[in-house]
């Protein structure tokens, strides 16, 4: 019997080992905020970029009551045009994740803008050039070399922000191939996948999700009604509109429209007499809710918010309806965004917008 004792002990030790990674680690999020204009959509570099977002911000986010951040990163910040890493940007990214680990925050790393794809660009080589598609997969392979050291419970990967393809199958194929590439090296990492055309709710029924993969988080964005959320936004068709806007109820009455200056009427004419409320929002969400239920996958709203401009009372009522609906339907969320003068939980002077924080953090 003694000669078999080492073998018996080996079998017992193996049986007593912790369960496989897929069983013991799970990425779960509920309430979060986006860290915009830091490693994405910003020209800041060097010390100016370092100071924009620090460990103190991570601590503040945790103290507000959030459990995660969505961290947008852009290709042009993380890699040069030859595909070489910009080590300073990678260091900031990992610093941020380490700070989050210290404060019990989870992180969704979101590959936000590619050189071959900007959600509002007219030309998007990502959809037409196989070399750009392979480059996209390689970017994630390279990110994985750094991020794979973090537990699956701490970090998730969002393949790409707001894909905009004329043919939804182009996005579905890219999702399938990118997921396959990542699964070869990280079988159990949570991958966040959104719908085509700005992650809109209306295209969710066209999204093809990789089959038999439980480690997927489905994501949509929601900025409706657009007249409210992008009031006088300089990059949109609402630029220059400074007239009335209301929520809930009739967003713009006929009487108010008639009193508008002629130059604003063209922008506002399609909104006259339309009504928006909590019930309308929930109806808009039905496609992603249905998809998530059919597949047994969690659902996430990775962006929502209102630009500064409308009356605060209207903004707060919209935010409250959004948060109530997220909670009532078991949808995790991250507002757009944490720190900016237009959409931020902090205003342009870095001061907390307490009324918004109270609602969005669910306190």
Residue pairs with C-beta under 8 A, 6 or more apart in sequence:
18 24
21 152
21 188
22 187
22 188
22 215
25 151
25 152
25 153
25 188
26 152
26 153
27 106
27 152
27 153
27 154
27 155
27 156
27 190
27 215
27 217
28 106
28 153
29 67
29 68
29 106
29 108
29 156
29 217
29 300
29 332
29 334
30 67
30 68
30 332
30 333
31 65
31 66
31 67
31 68
31 332
31 333
31 334
31 360
31 361
31 362
32 66
32 67
32 68
32 69
32 70
32 106
32 108
32 332
32 333
32 334
32 335
33 61
33 66
33 69
33 70
33 334
33 335
33 337
33 338
33 345
33 360
34 69
34 70
34 71
34 72
34 302
34 303
34 334
34 335
34 336
34 337
34 338
35 53
35 57
35 69
35 70
35 71
35 72
35 96
35 337
35 338
35 339
36 72
36 336
36 337
36 338
36 339
36 340
36 343
37 44
37 52
37 337
37 339
37 340
38 44
38 49
38 52
38 53
38 72
38 92
39 49
39 71
39 72
39 73
39 74
39 77
39 78
39 89
39 92
39 93
40 72
40 73
40 74
40 77
40 110
40 112
40 113
41 72
41 74
41 112
41 113
42 49
42 52
42 77
44 52
46 88
49 92
50 92
52 339
53 92
53 96
53 339
55 95
55 99
55 102
57 338
57 339
58 69
58 96
58 99
58 100
58 102
58 103
58 105
59 99
59 103
61 69
61 103
61 105
61 338
62 103
62 104
62 105
64 345
64 357
64 361
64 363
65 361
65 362
65 363
66 105
66 361
67 104
67 105
67 106
68 100
68 105
68 106
68 107
68 108
68 334
69 96
69 100
69 105
69 106
69 107
69 108
69 334
69 338
70 107
70 108
70 110
70 158
70 302
70 303
70 334
71 93
71 96
71 97
71 107
71 108
71 109
71 110
72 110
72 112
72 113
72 161
73 89
73 93
73 109
73 110
73 111
73 112
74 112
74 113
74 114
75 111
75 113
75 114
75 115
75 139
76 113
76 115
77 86
77 89
78 85
78 86
78 89
78 90
78 93
78 139
78 143
79 85
79 86
79 139
79 142
80 86
81 115
83 135
83 138
83 142
85 142
90 146
93 109
93 146
94 146
96 107
97 107
97 109
97 147
97 150
97 154
97 155
100 106
100 107
100 154
101 150
101 154
106 153
106 154
106 155
106 156
107 154
107 155
107 156
108 155
108 156
108 157
108 158
108 192
108 302
108 334
109 143
109 147
109 155
109 156
109 157
109 158
110 158
110 161
110 192
110 302
111 139
111 140
111 143
111 157
111 158
111 159
111 160
111 161
112 160
112 161
113 119
113 161
114 126
114 132
114 136
114 139
114 160
116 124
116 125
116 126
116 129
116 132
116 135
116 136
117 124
117 125
117 126
117 127
117 160
117 163
117 164
118 124
119 161
119 162
119 163
119 164
119 198
120 164
120 235
124 164
124 165
125 132
126 132
126 133
126 136
126 174
127 165
127 166
127 167
127 170
133 174
133 177
136 160
136 174
136 178
137 177
137 178
137 181
140 157
140 159
140 178
140 181
140 182
141 181
141 182
141 185
143 157
144 157
144 182
144 185
144 186
144 189
147 155
147 157
148 185
148 186
148 189
152 188
152 189
152 190
152 215
155 189
156 189
156 190
156 191
156 192
156 217
157 182
157 189
157 190
157 191
157 192
158 191
158 192
158 193
158 194
158 219
158 302
159 174
159 175
159 178
159 179
159 191
159 192
159 193
159 194
160 174
160 178
160 194
161 194
161 199
162 194
162 198
162 199
162 221
163 171
163 174
163 194
163 195
163 196
163 197
163 199
164 196
164 197
164 198
165 171
165 196
165 197
168 196
168 197
168 203
168 206
168 207
171 196
171 207
172 196
172 206
172 207
172 208
175 193
175 207
175 208
175 209
175 210
176 208
176 210
179 191
179 193
179 210
179 213
180 210
182 189
182 191
183 213
188 215
189 215
190 215
190 216
190 217
191 213
191 215
191 216
191 217
192 216
192 217
192 218
192 219
192 300
192 302
193 207
193 209
193 216
193 217
193 218
193 219
194 207
194 218
194 219
194 220
194 221
194 302
195 201
195 203
195 204
195 206
195 207
195 219
195 220
195 288
196 203
196 206
196 207
197 203
198 221
199 219
199 220
199 221
199 302
199 303
200 220
200 221
201 220
201 222
201 284
201 285
201 286
201 287
201 288
202 284
202 287
203 287
204 218
204 220
204 287
204 288
204 290
204 291
205 287
205 290
205 291
207 218
207 291
209 216
209 218
209 291
209 295
209 297
210 216
214 296
214 297
216 295
216 297
217 297
217 298
217 299
217 300
217 332
218 288
218 291
218 292
218 295
218 297
218 298
218 299
218 300
219 299
219 300
219 301
219 302
220 285
220 288
220 299
220 300
220 301
220 302
221 301
221 302
221 303
221 304
222 281
222 284
222 285
222 301
222 303
222 304
222 322
223 229
223 230
223 303
223 304
223 305
224 276
224 281
224 284
225 247
225 251
225 271
225 274
225 276
226 236
226 238
227 238
227 241
227 245
227 251
227 252
227 268
227 271
228 245
228 247
228 251
228 276
228 306
228 310
228 314
228 315
228 318
229 304
229 305
229 306
229 307
229 318
230 236
230 238
230 307
231 238
231 241
231 245
231 306
231 307
231 309
231 310
232 238
232 239
232 240
232 241
232 242
232 307
232 309
233 239
233 307
237 267
238 267
240 263
240 264
240 267
241 264
241 267
241 268
242 264
242 309
243 252
243 256
243 260
243 264
243 268
244 252
244 253
244 256
245 251
245 252
245 310
245 311
245 314
246 252
246 314
247 276
247 277
247 310
247 314
247 315
247 317
247 318
248 275
248 276
248 277
248 278
248 317
248 318
248 321
249 275
249 276
249 277
250 273
250 274
250 275
251 271
251 274
251 275
251 276
252 268
252 271
252 272
252 273
252 274
253 272
253 273
254 272
254 273
257 265
257 268
257 269
257 272
260 268
277 321
278 321
278 324
278 325
281 321
281 322
281 325
282 325
282 329
285 325
285 329
285 331
288 299
289 299
289 329
289 331
292 298
292 299
298 330
298 332
299 329
299 330
299 331
299 332
300 331
300 332
300 333
300 334
301 326
301 331
301 332
301 333
301 334
302 333
302 334
303 334
303 335
303 336
304 322
304 333
304 335
304 336
305 335
305 336
305 337
305 343
306 315
306 318
306 319
306 343
307 342
307 343
308 341
308 342
308 343
308 347
312 355
315 356
316 355
316 356
316 359
319 356
319 359
319 360
320 359
322 333
323 333
323 359
323 360
323 362
325 331
326 332
326 333
327 362
335 343
335 345
335 360
336 343
337 343
337 344
337 345
338 344
338 345
338 346
339 345
339 346
339 350
340 346
340 348
341 347
341 348
342 348
344 353
345 352
345 353
345 356
345 357
345 360
346 352
346 353
347 353
357 363
